[in-house]
Amino acid sequence: MNISLTDSTGHVLVLTTEGRAHTFDAVTCSPHADGFTVLTSLVGRSVSRAQLQAACDQAVARNEVCVLPIDVSSKWRVLLTPTLRSLMSSSRVEASRLMTDLFRASQAVGVEANALLITHFAHVRKYPEPHILGIFDTLKELANGSYQSLKVTCIEIRSDHLPQFEANARESFAAQLPVAVDRPQAARH
C-alpha cells in the first residue's frame, strides 16, 4: 500500500507498507534491549548492552522518543519510541503524541530523515487500531504545516493485519486521496 499525502507547502509524503521498495535513513523501534530484538539487530555490537539498556530505560522513564548516537549504526539513525501497552481507545491520543514526538526527533538537527521506518507493528498479535489511528491523526495534523524533509514513512505491519490497516488508511485519508471516476460504459444491445 502506498498513499501520497500532501502538506500545506505542497510537499508530498508517501505512507507505505512496502518497506522493501524503499531505502531508509532512520528507523524507530521499541526500547527493548534484552535478547534478540529489533533494536539489538539494528545496533549489533556497536554499543554496550549497558549503554543500550540505559537509553531504553531513559526513553521509557521519560515516555518520549530517544535518538541514539549517530555511531550506533552505520546504516541509519536509530530512534527509540516507547511502546504503548493498552489497546483501549484512549491510547489513540497517546499514540498521536508519541508520533508527533517521533516526527520532531526524525527532523531534528543531525537526523533530518528523508525516509522513516516504523517497526513497532511487525510482530503484534492483535491489530493495534487505536495506535494506528493515532499515527494517522498526527500525519493529518502535520499536513496542515510541513512534513519538512520527510518523503517516505513506512509502517511495518503483519500481513494478516494489512486489510484492516488499509481500510483505516483509506478512511483516515479519504479527503486527501484522489476520487475514482466511474467511466460510463457503452450500452449493450
Secondary structure in CASP SS format (residue, H / E / C, confidence):
PFRMAT SS
TARGET T0000
AUTHOR 0000-0000-0000
METHOD secondary structure of the structure
MODEL  1
M C 1.00
N E 1.00
I E 1.00
S E 1.00
L E 1.00
T E 1.00
D C 1.00
S C 1.00
T C 1.00
G C 1.00
H C 1.00
V E 1.00
L E 1.00
V E 1.00
L E 1.00
T E 1.00
T C 1.00
E C 1.00
G H 1.00
R H 1.00
A H 1.00
H C 1.00
T C 1.00
F C 1.00
D C 1.00
A E 1.00
V E 1.00
T E 1.00
C E 1.00
S C 1.00
P C 1.00
H C 1.00
A C 1.00
D C 1.00
G C 1.00
F C 1.00
T C 1.00
V H 1.00
L H 1.00
T H 1.00
S H 1.00
L H 1.00
V H 1.00
G C 1.00
R C 1.00
S C 1.00
V C 1.00
S C 1.00
R H 1.00
A H 1.00
Q H 1.00
L H 1.00
Q H 1.00
A H 1.00
A H 1.00
C H 1.00
D H 1.00
Q H 1.00
A H 1.00
V H 1.00
A H 1.00
R H 1.00
N C 1.00
E C 1.00
V C 1.00
C E 1.00
V E 1.00
L C 1.00
P C 1.00
I H 1.00
D H 1.00
V H 1.00
S C 1.00
S C 1.00
K C 1.00
W C 1.00
R E 1.00
V E 1.00
L E 1.00
L E 1.00
T C 1.00
P C 1.00
T C 1.00
L C 1.00
R C 1.00
S C 1.00
L C 1.00
M C 1.00
S C 1.00
S C 1.00
S H 1.00
R H 1.00
V H 1.00
E H 1.00
A H 1.00
S H 1.00
R H 1.00
L H 1.00
M H 1.00
T H 1.00
D H 1.00
L H 1.00
F H 1.00
R H 1.00
A H 1.00
S H 1.00
Q C 1.00
A C 1.00
V C 1.00
G C 1.00
V C 1.00
E C 1.00
A C 1.00
N C 1.00
A E 1.00
L E 1.00
L E 1.00
I E 1.00
T E 1.00
H E 1.00
F E 1.00
A C 1.00
H C 1.00
V C 1.00
R C 1.00
K C 1.00
Y C 1.00
P C 1.00
E H 1.00
P H 1.00
H H 1.00
I H 1.00
L H 1.00
G H 1.00
I H 1.00
F H 1.00
D H 1.00
T H 1.00
L H 1.00
K H 1.00
E H 1.00
L H 1.00
A C 1.00
N C 1.00
G C 1.00
S C 1.00
Y C 1.00
Q C 1.00
S C 1.00
L C 1.00
K C 1.00
V E 1.00
T E 1.00
C E 1.00
I E 1.00
E E 1.00
I E 1.00
R C 1.00
S H 1.00
D H 1.00
H H 1.00
L H 1.00
P H 1.00
Q H 1.00
F H 1.00
E H 1.00
A H 1.00
N H 1.00
A H 1.00
R H 1.00
E H 1.00
S H 1.00
F C 1.00
A C 1.00
A C 1.00
Q C 1.00
L C 1.00
P C 1.00
V C 1.00
A C 1.00
V C 1.00
D C 1.00
R C 1.00
P C 1.00
Q C 1.00
A C 1.00
A C 1.00
R C 1.00
H C 1.00
END
